[in-house]
Amino acid sequence: MTVTAPAAPTSLSSTGATVELEAVEKHYGTHRALAGLSLRVEPGEFVSLLGPSGCGKTTALRALAGLEAIDAGSIRIDGSDVASTPVNKRDIGMVFQQYSLFPHMTVRQNVAFGLEMRRVPAAARRERVIDALDMVHLADFADRYPHQLSGGQQQRVALARALVTRPRVLLLDEPLSALDAKVRVSLRDEIRRIQSDLGITTVFVTHDQEEALAVSDRIAVMNAGDIEQIGTPEELYRSPSSAFTADFVGQSNRLRGDLRGGDVFVYGFRVPALDASVADGPVIAYVRPEDVAFAAEGVTGTVVASSFLGSIRRTTVRLDDDTVVTVQHEVGDRRAAGDAVAVRLLGAPVAVAPLA
């Protein structure tokens, strides 16, 4: 049986806006939280801001929402500078990590609240609330109170409340981090479906690379208040432009090598370097676990541990020189701790960084 997801209700349809941050700076005393950040998000695009704690991603989102005043630069929505526009005039919907629902209001009343503040007529308000609850599969829960809902259901209410006002831009600030793993995956897929159906421009902040890789049209990897690299999930994973991106997005083995003429020589294996600007000499090569394989002959070592991950296995090997390497391989190839093995590199291009 084929189950078809409900189409976007016409009462909630949105025309996505262009969002532009240009040379945005934000300081907290001597700390520069945003260091001249520039980003353009196209209408209807889903862009994630990904990076470690303290990199500036939440500050960028709050600046876009109007919750933080910027010290320099400009923020434009559909070409209009909104840097001095109050929060309630920016036509933005926002979903936070905390659900922030009114505990004394029912689900229906929570979702309707923004429409009441905008003085939407009662009949139109009822229609849009019903459509919003249908969209998040909570129509049967309209008369319940927040304490009668699970965490995932409360976050769905928060999403419906953000979308019911037909905002031009949707901002998501780590909305899934408080949920358990199964609910988190289910809700992230729902958010992506709804966003795509409505055509709403979306900026999503997360520190979870799996979330960002799964739902984004593009990902902006942030570091020290600026964007280190922006691209599609595939581009960031397969062609990281810096050692920081290679190390942060996905898993990488950090292996010593020698860079000569655009190629890296690692344990005698020759692999192309992605960054042509790095000078020849000793480097660290960032080699993905799936680009390392067990072999009859190669670099020898001993298995430390092996993990079953459903469709794949990851096995940790300590090479004879004490370097630790992770090998990703098919589940039928079982290796036990203490097994003597040999590994080889498969030759995929790698990010490199000069050896400090």
C-alpha positions as CSV (number, residue, x, y, z in Angstrom):
1,M,0.0,0.0,0.0
2,T,1.3,3.5,-0.9
3,V,0.8,6.2,1.6
4,T,0.7,9.7,0.2
5,A,1.7,12.7,2.4
6,P,-1.0,15.4,2.5
7,A,-0.4,18.3,0.1
8,A,0.3,21.7,1.5
9,P,-3.0,23.4,2.5
10,T,-3.6,26.4,0.2
11,S,-4.3,28.6,3.2
12,L,-0.7,28.2,4.3
13,S,1.0,28.4,1.0
14,S,4.0,30.8,1.1
15,T,6.1,32.6,-1.4
16,G,9.7,32.1,-0.2
17,A,11.8,35.2,0.2
18,T,15.4,35.9,-0.7
19,V,17.5,36.3,2.5
20,E,20.9,38.1,2.4
21,L,23.4,38.7,5.1
22,E,26.3,40.8,4.0
23,A,29.5,41.4,6.0
24,V,27.5,41.1,9.3
25,E,29.5,41.6,12.5
26,K,28.4,41.1,16.0
27,H,30.5,41.8,19.1
28,Y,30.0,40.9,22.8
29,G,32.6,43.1,24.4
30,T,36.0,42.0,23.0
31,H,34.5,38.8,21.6
32,R,33.6,38.9,17.9
33,A,30.7,36.4,17.5
34,L,30.2,37.2,13.8
35,A,33.2,38.2,11.8
36,G,31.9,39.7,8.6
37,L,29.6,36.8,7.7
38,S,28.0,36.9,4.2
39,L,25.3,34.5,3.1
40,R,22.6,34.5,0.4
41,V,19.6,32.1,0.7
42,E,17.4,31.7,-2.4
43,P,13.6,31.7,-2.4
44,G,12.3,28.4,-1.1
45,E,15.8,27.1,-0.3
46,F,16.6,25.1,2.9
47,V,20.0,26.1,4.2
48,S,21.6,24.8,7.4
49,L,24.1,26.6,9.5
50,L,26.4,23.8,10.9
51,G,29.3,24.1,13.3
52,P,30.7,23.5,16.7
53,S,29.5,25.3,19.8
54,G,30.5,29.0,19.9
55,C,31.0,29.3,16.1
56,G,28.3,31.9,15.7
57,K,25.5,30.0,14.1
58,T,22.8,30.8,16.6
59,T,23.9,34.5,16.8
60,A,23.5,34.7,13.0
61,L,20.0,33.2,13.2
62,R,19.0,35.6,16.1
63,A,20.4,38.5,14.1
64,L,18.3,37.5,11.1
65,A,15.2,37.2,13.3
66,G,15.9,40.6,14.9
67,L,16.6,39.2,18.3
68,E,20.2,40.5,18.2
69,A,21.2,44.0,16.9
70,I,24.2,43.8,14.6
71,D,27.3,46.1,14.8
72,A,28.1,46.2,11.1
73,G,26.8,44.9,7.7
74,S,23.3,44.5,6.4
75,I,20.5,42.0,6.5
76,R,18.0,42.0,3.6
77,I,14.8,40.1,3.0
78,D,13.6,40.4,-0.6
79,G,16.0,43.3,-1.1
80,S,14.7,45.4,1.9
81,D,17.2,46.1,4.7
82,V,15.6,44.9,7.9
83,A,18.6,45.4,10.2
84,S,16.6,48.1,12.1
85,T,13.2,46.5,11.7
86,P,11.5,45.2,14.8
87,V,11.1,41.4,15.3
88,N,7.3,41.5,14.8
89,K,7.6,43.4,11.5
90,R,10.1,41.1,9.7
91,D,7.5,38.5,8.7
92,I,9.5,35.6,10.1
93,G,8.4,32.4,11.7
94,M,10.8,30.9,14.3
95,V,10.9,27.5,16.1
96,F,13.2,27.2,19.1
97,Q,14.8,24.3,20.9
98,Q,12.4,24.9,23.8
99,Y,8.8,24.5,22.7
100,S,7.7,27.8,24.4
101,L,4.0,26.9,24.2
102,F,1.5,28.7,26.5
103,P,0.6,26.0,29.1
104,H,-2.8,27.5,29.9
105,M,-3.9,27.4,26.2
106,T,-5.1,24.4,24.1
107,V,-3.2,23.3,21.0
108,R,-5.8,25.2,18.9
109,Q,-5.4,28.3,20.9
110,N,-1.6,28.2,20.8
111,V,-1.6,27.9,17.0
112,A,-4.2,30.7,16.7
113,F,-2.4,33.1,18.9
114,G,-0.3,34.8,16.2
115,L,-3.3,35.2,14.0
116,E,-5.2,36.8,16.8
117,M,-2.4,39.3,17.3
118,R,-2.6,40.1,13.6
119,R,-6.4,40.5,13.8
120,V,-7.1,37.9,11.2
121,P,-10.9,37.4,11.0
122,A,-12.3,34.5,13.0
123,A,-13.5,32.4,10.0
124,A,-10.1,32.7,8.2
125,R,-8.4,32.0,11.5
126,R,-10.3,28.8,12.1
127,E,-9.5,27.6,8.6
128,R,-5.8,28.3,8.8
129,V,-5.5,26.7,12.3
130,I,-7.2,23.5,11.0
131,D,-4.9,23.4,8.0
132,A,-1.8,24.0,10.1
133,L,-2.8,21.1,12.5
134,D,-3.6,18.8,9.6
135,M,-0.2,19.6,8.1
136,V,1.6,18.4,11.3
137,H,-0.9,15.5,11.9
138,L,-2.3,16.9,15.1
139,A,-5.9,17.8,14.1
140,D,-7.2,15.2,16.6
141,F,-5.2,16.9,19.4
142,A,-6.6,20.4,18.9
143,D,-8.3,20.6,22.3
144,R,-5.5,19.1,24.4
145,Y,-3.1,21.2,26.5
146,P,0.7,21.1,26.1
147,H,1.2,18.9,29.2
148,Q,-1.0,16.2,27.6
149,L,1.4,15.9,24.6
150,S,4.7,14.2,24.1
151,G,7.9,16.3,23.3
152,G,7.6,15.5,19.6
153,Q,3.9,16.5,19.5
154,Q,4.7,19.8,21.3
155,Q,7.4,20.6,18.8
156,R,4.9,19.9,16.0
157,V,2.6,22.5,17.6
158,A,5.4,25.0,17.7
159,L,6.0,24.4,14.0
160,A,2.3,24.8,13.2
161,R,2.3,28.0,15.2
162,A,5.3,29.4,13.3
163,L,3.8,28.5,9.9
164,V,0.2,29.5,10.4
165,T,1.0,33.2,9.9
166,R,2.4,32.5,6.4
167,P,5.9,33.9,7.1
168,R,8.2,34.6,4.2
169,V,11.1,33.0,6.1
170,L,11.2,30.1,8.6
171,L,14.0,30.0,11.2
172,L,14.7,26.8,13.1
173,D,17.1,27.0,16.1
174,E,18.1,23.4,17.0
175,P,14.4,22.4,17.2
176,L,15.1,18.6,17.5
177,S,17.9,18.5,20.0
178,A,15.6,17.8,23.0
179,L,13.9,14.8,21.4
180,D,14.9,11.1,21.4
181,A,16.6,9.7,18.4
182,K,13.7,8.0,16.7
183,V,11.3,11.0,17.1
184,R,14.1,13.3,16.0
185,V,14.5,11.5,12.7
186,S,10.8,11.4,12.0
187,L,10.2,15.0,12.8
188,R,13.2,16.2,10.8
189,D,11.8,14.4,7.7
190,E,8.4,16.0,8.4
191,I,9.9,19.5,8.6
192,R,11.7,19.0,5.3
193,R,8.4,17.7,3.6
194,I,6.4,20.6,5.0
195,Q,9.0,23.2,4.0
196,S,9.2,21.7,0.5
197,D,5.5,21.6,0.1
198,L,5.0,25.2,1.3
199,G,8.0,26.6,-0.6
200,I,9.2,28.6,2.3
201,T,12.7,29.9,2.6
202,T,14.3,28.1,5.7
203,V,17.4,28.6,7.7
204,F,18.1,25.7,10.1
205,V,20.7,25.9,12.9
206,T,22.1,22.6,14.1
207,H,25.3,21.1,15.5
208,D,24.2,17.6,14.3
209,Q,25.9,16.9,10.9
210,E,23.6,14.0,10.2
211,E,20.6,16.2,10.4
212,A,22.1,18.9,8.2
213,L,23.2,16.3,5.6
214,A,19.8,14.7,5.5
215,V,17.6,17.7,5.0
216,S,19.5,20.6,3.5
217,D,19.7,22.0,0.0
218,R,23.0,23.6,1.1
219,I,25.0,23.7,4.3
220,A,27.1,26.6,5.5
221,V,29.8,25.2,7.8
222,M,30.7,27.9,10.3
223,N,33.9,28.5,12.2
224,A,34.9,31.4,14.4
225,G,32.1,33.6,13.4
226,D,32.3,33.2,9.6
227,I,31.5,30.6,6.9
228,E,34.3,28.1,6.3
229,Q,32.5,26.5,3.3
230,I,29.1,26.4,1.8
231,G,27.7,23.8,-0.6
232,T,25.5,20.9,-1.1
233,P,25.8,18.0,1.4
234,E,27.5,16.0,-1.3
235,E,30.0,18.8,-2.1
236,L,30.9,19.3,1.6
237,Y,31.4,15.6,2.2
238,R,33.2,14.6,-0.9
239,S,35.1,17.8,-1.7
240,P,35.8,19.7,1.5
241,S,37.8,22.9,0.8
242,S,39.6,22.9,4.1
243,A,40.9,20.7,6.8
244,F,38.3,22.1,9.2
245,T,35.4,21.1,7.0
246,A,36.9,17.6,6.3
247,D,37.3,17.1,10.1
248,F,33.9,18.4,11.1
249,V,31.6,17.0,8.4
250,G,31.6,13.2,8.6
251,Q,34.4,11.1,9.9
252,S,38.0,11.3,8.8
253,N,41.2,9.4,9.5
254,R,44.0,11.9,10.1
255,L,47.1,10.4,8.4
256,R,50.5,11.8,7.9
257,G,51.7,12.1,4.4
258,D,54.0,13.9,2.0
259,L,52.4,16.4,-0.5
260,R,54.2,16.5,-3.9
261,G,52.9,18.1,-7.1
262,G,49.2,17.9,-6.1
263,D,49.3,14.3,-4.8
264,V,49.7,13.0,-1.3
265,F,51.8,10.0,-0.6
266,V,50.5,8.1,2.5
267,Y,52.1,4.8,3.5
268,G,53.2,4.5,-0.1
269,F,49.7,5.0,-1.5
270,R,49.3,8.0,-3.9
271,V,46.0,10.0,-3.6
272,P,45.0,13.4,-5.1
273,A,44.9,16.4,-2.8
274,L,41.7,18.6,-3.0
275,D,43.4,21.8,-2.1
276,A,46.0,23.0,-4.6
277,S,47.0,26.0,-2.5
278,V,48.8,23.9,0.2
279,A,52.6,23.9,-0.3
280,D,54.5,20.7,-0.9
281,G,55.8,19.1,2.2
282,P,54.6,17.1,5.2
283,V,50.8,17.2,5.6
284,I,47.9,15.7,7.4
285,A,45.6,13.9,5.0
286,Y,41.9,13.5,5.9
287,V,40.9,10.1,4.6
288,R,37.3,9.0,5.0
289,P,36.7,5.5,6.6
290,E,35.0,4.2,3.4
291,D,38.1,5.1,1.5
292,V,40.2,2.6,3.5
293,A,39.8,-1.1,2.9
294,F,41.1,-4.4,4.2
295,A,43.6,-6.0,1.8
296,A,45.7,-9.1,1.4
297,E,48.7,-6.9,1.3
298,G,49.1,-3.3,2.6
299,V,49.9,-1.5,5.8
300,T,49.8,-4.0,8.7
301,G,48.2,-3.6,12.1
302,T,45.9,-5.1,14.7
303,V,42.1,-4.8,15.1
304,V,41.2,-2.8,18.3
305,A,37.4,-3.0,18.0
306,S,34.6,-3.5,15.5
307,S,31.1,-1.9,15.6
308,F,28.0,-3.2,13.9
309,L,26.0,-0.2,12.5
310,G,23.1,-1.9,10.7
311,S,24.0,-1.6,7.0
312,I,27.8,-1.2,7.6
313,R,30.5,-2.0,10.1
314,R,33.3,0.3,11.3
315,T,36.4,-1.4,12.5
316,T,39.2,0.4,14.3
317,V,42.8,-0.8,13.5
318,R,46.0,0.2,15.3
319,L,48.8,0.2,12.7
320,D,52.2,-1.1,13.5
321,D,53.4,2.6,14.0
322,D,50.6,3.2,16.6
323,T,48.5,5.3,14.1
324,V,44.8,4.5,14.6
325,V,42.6,4.0,11.4
326,T,38.9,3.4,11.1
327,V,37.8,1.2,8.2
328,Q,34.2,1.2,7.0
329,H,33.2,-2.0,5.3
330,E,30.3,-4.4,4.6
331,V,28.7,-6.2,7.5
332,G,29.6,-9.7,6.4
333,D,33.3,-9.0,6.9
334,R,33.7,-9.6,10.6
335,R,36.9,-8.7,12.4
336,A,37.6,-9.4,16.0
337,A,39.8,-7.5,18.4
338,G,43.4,-8.8,18.2
339,D,43.1,-10.0,14.6
340,A,46.2,-9.2,12.5
341,V,45.1,-7.3,9.3
342,A,46.4,-5.2,6.4
343,V,44.7,-2.1,5.0
344,R,45.1,0.0,1.9
345,L,43.9,3.4,0.7
346,L,41.4,3.3,-2.2
347,G,42.7,6.5,-3.8
348,A,39.8,9.0,-3.3
349,P,40.8,12.7,-3.2
350,V,41.5,14.0,0.3
351,A,41.6,17.3,2.1
352,V,45.1,18.2,3.4
353,A,46.6,20.6,6.0
354,P,50.2,21.4,6.5
355,L,51.8,19.4,9.3
356,A,52.2,21.7,12.3
